Amino acid sequence: MSRRIVNNLATSVFILCAVIMTATLVYLLGYILTNGLSNVDWSFITSNSSSSMEGGGIKNQLWNSFYILIVTLIFSVPLGVLGGIYLAEYAKPSKLTNVIRTSVEVLSSLPSIVVGMFGLLVFVQYAGLGYSIIAGALALTVFNLPIIVRVTEDSIRSVPKKQKNASLALGITHWHTVKTVLVPAAFPGILTGILLSAGRIFGEAAALLFTAGLSTNNLQFDTWNPFNSDSPLNPFRSAETLSVHIWKVNSQGIMPDVDEIASGSAAVLIIFVLVFNVTARVIGNVIYNKITGSK
């Protein structure tokens, strides 16, 4: 009887924690969306001057957020996935391996403001990149690389050893086994790590304050030459992202409709993060089914 009581009590505690977590998440999302969506219209999203906002729209900031996201993922995903595969399959237990894992753990616990100061010193000043998209992307790569490395390593290690041993028993090389057996089986976990890092990139502001800058040019979306200073594709221009824009309008407070701009921008940021995650998850499932032959 006592075991049953303890079991029911533990189950109730778990359910209560899940309810509290879900309620908190729903409340936060509901609060942001209900306060922000009323201030959002089409011109606010697709232009720099909104008919309903004296402070203007968020077209450039929204574009910069997606551009920095893409450039950061181009840097961080190959490095993170290959680093996780190395630690899971190729790194032999040694002091060097322990140092690498410790370094990854230390990097994952660094505050974003510290990463921003590091990016300011190394990428902006020492490398001479200035306040630019490329400097911000490199700083965010340092910030998000540990997540992808650890998630990839754990996902590879979670694949049953029987699958790996069966492949090796057929005479398939280790690398081909990793490529055709382990990575496809671990793909859902790897995708989760990439989505987690992408969410952090979308919402990051502190690191970008010191690397990507607080302003952006008047972008000309009819000019796609990446060497043009006003081109949206120029990676060497300064770029104010949407999260930095929210911080900026709240900290400066010189616009008459600061609260409306901040709440509207926050709502748009949340919606695009949700859309990006859902879309990436759907595409990831399609890729997973294709490479594994699942239905």
GICORDA-V579846 format. One record per residue. N is the residue number from 0. OMEGA is omega in whole degrees, 0 to 359 (none if undefined). Layout:
n = {N N}
omega = {OMEGA OMEGA}
//
This chain:
n = {0 1 2 3 4 5 6 7 8 9 10 11 12 13 14 15 16 17 18 19 20 21 22 23 24 25 26 27 28 29 30 31 32 33 34 35 36 37 38 39 40 41 42 43 44 45 46 47 48 49 50 51 52 53 54 55 56 57 58 59 60 61 62 63 64 65 66 67 68 69 70 71 72 73 74 75 76 77 78 79 80 81 82 83 84 85 86 87 88 89 90 91 92 93 94 95 96 97 98 99 100 101 102 103 104 105 106 107 108 109 110 111 112 113 114 115 116 117 118 119 120 121 122 123 124 125 126 127 128 129 130 131 132 133 134 135 136 137 138 139 140 141 142 143 144 145 146 147 148 149 150 151 152 153 154 155 156 157 158 159 160 161 162 163 164 165 166 167 168 169 170 171 172 173 174 175 176 177 178 179 180 181 182 183 184 185 186 187 188 189 190 191 192 193 194 195 196 197 198 199 200 201 202 203 204 205 206 207 208 209 210 211 212 213 214 215 216 217 218 219 220 221 222 223 224 225 226 227 228 229 230 231 232 233 234 235 236 237 238 239 240 241 242 243 244 245 246 247 248 249 250 251 252 253 254 255 256 257 258 259 260 261 262 263 264 265 266 267 268 269 270 271 272 273 274 275 276 277 278 279 280 281 282 283 284 285 286 287 288 289 290 291 292 293 294}
omega = {182 179 179 179 179 179 179 179 179 178 179 179 179 179 179 178 179 179 179 180 180 180 179 180 180 180 180 179 180 180 182 184 181 179 185 186 178 180 185 170 185 181 178 183 191 179 178 178 183 179 182 183 176 180 176 181 187 183 182 181 180 177 180 180 180 181 178 177 182 181 179 180 177 179 193 184 178 180 183 181 179 177 177 177 179 182 183 190 189 184 177 179 180 178 180 179 178 178 180 181 178 179 178 180 179 179 181 181 181 173 183 180 177 177 177 178 176 178 178 182 189 188 184 186 187 180 176 181 182 176 188 177 182 177 177 180 179 177 179 175 176 183 187 182 181 181 182 180 183 180 178 179 180 180 178 181 181 177 181 181 179 179 179 182 178 178 180 180 178 179 179 181 181 181 180 176 178 185 188 183 188 182 176 180 181 186 179 179 178 178 177 177 178 179 177 179 179 177 177 178 180 186 184 179 187 182 182 177 185 185 182 176 183 182 176 179 173 189 177 186 171 179 184 174 185 179 176 185 180 180 177 183 180 182 184 176 175 186 175 179 183 179 176 178 178 178 185 183 178 183 180 175 182 180 181 181 182 183 181 180 182 181 177 179 179 179 178 179 180 182 181 175 178 180 180 181 179 180 179 179 179 179 178 178 178 179 180 179 181 184 179 182 180 178 none}
//
